[in-house]
Amino acid sequence: MFDFEYHLKNLPDNPGVYLMRNSLREVIYVGKAKNLKNRVRQYFQNSKNHSEKVRAMVKNISEFEYIVTDSEVEALILECNLIKKYSPKYNILLKDDKYFPFIKITNEEFPRVLITRNYGNDSSKYFGPYTDGSAVYTINELIKKVFPLRTCRRVIKEDGPKTRVCLNYHIKLCSGPCEGLISKEEYKKIIDDVVDLLTGKDTKITSKIKAEMEEAAENLDFEKAASLRDKLIAIDKINEKQKIISNNFENEDFIGISQDEKDSCIQIFFLRDGKIVGREDFILDNTGVEEPAYVIEEFIKNFYGGTAFIPKTVYVSHCDEIDILEQWLSIKKEYRVTIKVPHKGEKRKTLDMVEKNASHALEMFKIKHKVDKELNNVALSEIQEALGIEDMPSRIEAYDISNIMGMDSVGTMVVFQDGVAKSSDYRRFKIKTVEGADDYGSMREILTRRFTHGLEEIRKINNNGMDFKSGKFSIFPDLIMMDGGKGQINIALQVLEELNINIPVCGMVKDDKHRTRGLIYKNKEILLKPSSKAMLLITRIQDEVHRFAITYHRTLRDK
């Protein structure tokens, strides 16, 4: 039994990181502290000052541990690493790590223009990030039309061996450096034009192309004039994708927040060389009652802990821990990063625009959430009626087995709560007791492991008076869907019967064209209308469990 009084009494005065655990020894919260003794003790003092979320967390704490660090910055670095490792229930977490695309100009003698999601320290030039994936590909295609640059992966040196040009040269999409048809200096001028275009300094390019177009028209070379006209149109389209809002050619991010009584929406605008190259919003569930500064600080740690690029300046609407966050970001990027809270001027106007967009995004999320909830309720009601089961299947678990040529079998479990994928409850199983391509044996193993763990967690939770949501397997589904036919269903029913668990089990079946056509339940195939809400949900579930299984198998194979 953990002695809280003893451990609280002996906490050190040093900076560090603390981990809160429940009775299952799962990490449910990770925090940093300038003074561990003062910070950790606060959780176990007067609860009237605590938010509802903190009170719920404290109720589930069975023990805590701490790690002493030399400085608060080290504590912040360690905190970020541990949050990423454990994904604790009570920390503010982004739903997914987003790695936005960049346009990259390679550091080669004859550079290429590429799209990448990996920002590297390789002396290449990077432009972005672009949050609109389609926009960055459009820009890249337009650059190819305007500038005759190579796209091949050959190593081309000006004084190196020459090779014959490819089709791109003959259709005027490449200047032919592989055959020595353009010098390194002339090629660099083209690259400089691309850089000018991406940094908003394209007036020289457009003036030059206009002059060439007019000259071609005067010489009655209408084909060339039309080609130059198309290039001007392409440049205009690129500029449409990158709205100029500042004459300050720095890299800056603007972060604003909007909150209601339940949730928060963080909106981030990316400015690169004075242009908005993208924006993104993040809905943070159950954080509406938290202080705006705290939510933004947690967002900064989550977002910049995983993103490839950190700008030199981050403007925020609220922040209390500016110094420590600046130190952390500067250490990560090896250059000075500043965080500012502007109160007037152009930066404040930009931030007001960001917050206005955050408010609109939160409003649209609520509307979409309400509509989706109604549609999902219809789908779940249709499934309940089709199967004739007593309760609406609010929680559905689906299972699949994946292997390659009978090797390295893996099992996966996906969860849909109220018709929505709940990725935090997904589980992966590496098959331990079955050899070869035995899908039935593998399915028996993963179902036995899943529900045996669940029963054990329920026993511990009941003994310790904990919330049922505390465990990884303690919440049982209202319906199990097998990605297979009668054989898979029978395996599931046998496992449940052996463990004395009563949960309805159905199978998802596909037609000859591998499209979902209905369900199998109690040895009967149930056909549903392809356009029904139930069929659309079933198809999503089947596609998701298959995707998750294949992804896990690929991850193991690539190790």
C-alpha positions, -999 to 999 in steps of 0.1 A, spaced: 0 0 0 14 34 -10 20 57 20 9 91 7 17 109 39 53 96 40 60 103 3 44 138 3 65 146 34 97 135 17 93 153 -16 124 173 -27 125 211 -33 141 205 -67 127 209 -102 115 177 -118 87 156 -133 60 137 -115 38 108 -127 4 99 -112 -7 63 -114 -40 45 -108 -44 12 -90 -36 -7 -123 -2 12 -122 -12 30 -154 2 66 -158 -28 89 -158 -10 122 -156 25 136 -162 35 171 -150 66 192 -145 74 214 -115 98 241 -106 95 228 -70 83 192 -67 73 195 -31 51 225 -35 35 213 -68 27 177 -59 13 186 -25 -12 210 -41 -31 181 -56 -38 166 -21 -47 198 -3 -80 218 -4 -100 204 -34 -123 234 -35 -97 252 -56 -94 223 -81 -113 220 -113 -137 191 -119 -111 174 -141 -84 176 -114 -107 163 -87 -116 133 -109 -79 127 -115 -70 129 -78 -97 104 -70 -80 79 -92 -45 84 -80 -32 53 -62 5 63 -61 29 88 -76 66 89 -85 89 117 -95 122 123 -114 145 151 -102 161 172 -129 188 199 -128 166 227 -142 130 235 -151 139 233 -188 152 197 -184 119 190 -166 99 204 -195 119 182 -220 114 151 -199 77 159 -194 71 161 -232 89 128 -238 69 110 -210 36 124 -223 44 112 -257 53 78 -243 23 72 -220 -5 94 -235 -19 99 -200 -57 102 -197 -57 135 -178 -31 154 -199 -42 176 -228 -33 156 -259 -36 164 -296 -56 137 -313 -29 131 -339 6 141 -347 4 161 -379 35 164 -400 27 191 -426 43 191 -460 70 215 -471 83 224 -505 120 215 -506 147 228 -529 175 202 -527 211 211 -520 225 197 -553 245 211 -581 214 211 -602 186 212 -575 152 196 -576 119 210 -562 102 183 -541 74 179 -515 85 164 -482 71 160 -447 106 156 -432 123 189 -423 160 182 -422 192 200 -414 207 192 -448 214 227 -462 184 223 -485 159 252 -487 124 245 -471 92 265 -477 61 259 -456 46 241 -438 15 239 -460 -15 226 -440 -36 223 -472 -22 191 -488 -39 197 -521 -26 233 -522 10 223 -519 7 197 -547 -10 223 -568 18 248 -562 44 222 -570 27 212 -603 25 249 -613 62 254 -605 69 225 -629 49 243 -656 66 276 -652 102 266 -646 121 239 -666 137 221 -637 147 185 -635 127 159 -616 149 128 -620 170 113 -592 202 112 -612 234 126 -597 242 154 -621 275 173 -621 285 200 -645 319 183 -651 305 148 -647 294 122 -673 265 132 -696 234 112 -704 207 116 -730 178 138 -721 144 123 -713 109 132 -726 106 161 -701 132 181 -721 114 175 -754 81 188 -739 99 218 -724 95 207 -687 132 203 -682 163 223 -693 184 192 -698 213 195 -673 220 158 -677 232 163 -713 250 196 -704 224 217 -722 223 243 -695 252 256 -673 252 255 -635 249 294 -634 219 295 -657 202 267 -638 208 286 -606 190 317 -620 159 295 -625 162 282 -590 165 318 -577 133 327 -596 115 298 -578 128 311 -544 116 346 -552 82 332 -562 78 312 -529 90 342 -508 67 368 -524 94 385 -545 80 375 -579 75 410 -595 107 407 -614 96 373 -628 62 385 -639 76 416 -655 102 395 -674 76 370 -686 52 398 -697 80 415 -717 89 382 -734 52 375 -741 47 409 -757 79 404 -778 67 370 -789 33 385 -799 50 413 -819 71 387 -837 38 367 -845 52 338 -824 17 331 -810 26 296 -797 54 310 -775 32 340 -764 4 315 -754 29 294 -734 42 325 -716 6 336 -709 -1 302 -693 30 307 -671 16 341 -658 -17 325 -650 1 297 -631 21 323 -611 -12 341 -602 -26 308 -590 4 303 -568 0 337 -553 -37 330 -546 -26 301 -525 -3 323 -504 -20 354 -491 4 382 -482 -5 399 -449 29 413 -438 59 430 -453 80 415 -426 97 385 -443 101 364 -411 88 330 -402 61 334 -376 32 314 -361 1 329 -346 -18 309 -320 -53 318 -308 -80 301 -287 -117 300 -284 -136 282 -256 -171 273 -246 -184 256 -215 -170 223 -226 -143 224 -252 -115 245 -266 -104 252 -302 -68 262 -309 -63 279 -343 -27 283 -357 -17 304 -387 16 297 -404 33 328 -419 64 323 -440 81 353 -455 50 374 -448 25 350 -464 -1 328 -449 9 294 -462 -15 275 -441 -37 273 -410 -50 245 -388 -75 241 -360 -74 216 -331 -104 207 -310 -93 199 -274 -121 180 -257 -131 188 -221 -108 218 -217 -133 246 -219 -131 253 -181 -93 254 -181 -74 288 -182 -67 298 -218 -30 303 -210 -27 267 -196 -44 252 -227 -21 272 -251 10 262 -231 0 225 -233 -7 229 -270 27 245 -276 44 215 -259 23 190 -278 25 207 -312 61 218 -313 73 186 -296 63 167 -327 63 192 -356 92 193 -380 96 231 -381 97 257 -354 96 294 -365 117 321 -349 87 339 -334 54 325 -320 26 350 -312 0 338 -287 -31 353 -272 -23 340 -237 8 325 -220 22 326 -185 53 304 -190 70 323 -218 105 321 -205 106 284 -199 89 276 -232 113 299 -251 142 281 -236 128 247 -246 120 257 -282 154 274 -286 171 242 -274 151 221 -298 159 243 -328 194 255 -318 185 291 -325 167 318 -305 130 313 -305 107 340 -289 71 338 -277 52 371 -277 18 383 -265 10 413 -286 -15 439 -273 -16 463 -302 -5 469 -338 -5 446 -368 4 415 -348 -26 420 -325 -48 425 -355 -35 392 -370 -41 374 -337 -76 388 -335 -82 373 -369 -68 340 -357 -91 340 -326 -121 349 -348 -113 319 -370 -109 297 -338 -144 308 -327 -159 300 -361 -141 266 -362 -154 257 -327 -190 267 -337 -188 246 -370 -174 217 -350 -204 218 -326 -228 219 -355 -211 190 -373 -208 170 -341 -246 174 -335 -254 164 -371 -230 134 -370 -244 123 -336 -279 122 -350 -268 103 -382 -248 78 -361 -278 73 -338 -299 64 -368 -272 40 -380 -269 23 -346 -307 20 -343 -308 4 -378 -281 -22 -367 -300 -29 -334 -332 -34 -353 -316 -56 -380 -300 -79 -355 -329 -78 -331 -306 -72 -301 -319 -57 -268 -296 -27 -264 -284 -1 -289 -247 -10 -297 -232 22 -284 -197 6 -282 -187 -17 -310 -155 -36 -311 -142 -51 -344 -113 -76 -348 -91 -87 -376 -60 -109 -382 -32 -100 -407 -3 -121 -420 19 -123 -450 22 -158 -466 13 -173 -432 42 -155 -414 42 -129 -385 5 -130 -377 -9 -100 -358 -43 -92 -344 -60 -58 -340 -91 -44 -322 -107 -12 -332 -135 6 -312 -164 27 -324 -181 46 -296 -215 61 -306 -206 55 -342 -173 73 -340 -138 57 -342 -122 59 -307 -85 54 -316 -74 58 -279 -91 24 -273 -76 6 -303 -54 -24 -293 -27 -44 -311 -18 -81 -304 13 -99 -315 4 -135 -318 24 -156 -293 10 -191 -292 0 -199 -328 24 -208 -356 17 -204 -393 -14 -191 -410 -40 -202 -385 -65 -174 -385 -89 -192 -362 -63 -200 -337 -49 -165 -338 -84 -150 -333 -90 -173 -303 -58 -161 -288 -64 -124 -291 -100 -126 -279 -90 -147 -249 -63 -122 -240 -85 -92 -245 -114 -105 -223 -92 -122 -197 -74 -89 -192 -107 -71 -190 -121 -94 -163 -89 -90 -143 -91 -53 -145 -128 -52 -135 -119 -73 -104 -91 -48 -95 -113 -18 -102 -141 -32 -80 -117 -40 -52 -103 -4 -53 -135 15 -59 -122 30 -91 -139 44 -122 -145 17 -148 -129 39 -175 -95 35 -157 -85 2 -174 -73 -6 -209 -97 -35 -213 -123 -30 -185 -150 -16 -207 -168 -43 -226 -186 -38 -260 -223 -39 -266 -216 -57 -299 -186 -75 -314 -181 -74 -352 -158 -100 -368 -141 -93 -401 -151 -127 -414 -178 -153 -417 -193 -180 -396 -160 -196 -386 -147 -164 -370 -181 -158 -353 -181 -193 -338 -145 -188 -324 -157 -156 -307 -188 -172 -292 -167 -201 -279 -143 -177 -261 -171 -157 -246 -189 -188 -234 -157 -202 -218 -153 -169 -199 -190 -166 -190 -195 -134 -209 -227 -126 -228 -221 -102 -258 -238 -105 -292 -214 -113 -320 -219 -107 -358 -198 -110 -388 -192 -85 -416 -194 -101 -451 -182 -89 -485 -194 -96 -520 -173 -110 -549 -160 -74 -555 -148 -71 -519 -175 -46 -510 -194 -49 -477 -228 -63 -484 -242 -71 -449 -240 -89 -416 -241 -125 -404 -259 -131 -371 -271 -163 -356 -262 -182 -388 -283 -159 -409 -271 -134 -434 -288 -100 -431 -287 -78 -462 -289 -40 -457 -296 -13 -482 -263 -1 -496 -273 36 -490 -286 30 -454 -268 47 -425 -262 13 -409 -244 0 -440 -222 32 -443 -212 27 -406 -205 -10 -410 -183 -3 -441 -164 23 -421 -158 -1 -393 -147 -29 -417 -123 -6 -436 -109 7 -404 -101 -26 -387 -85 -38 -420 -64 -6 -423 -53 -8 -387 -43 -45 -390 -23 -39 -423 -6 -8 -408 5 -27 -377 18 -56 -397 38 -32 -419 52 -14 -389 65 -47 -375 79 -58 -408 98 -26 -413 116 -29 -379 
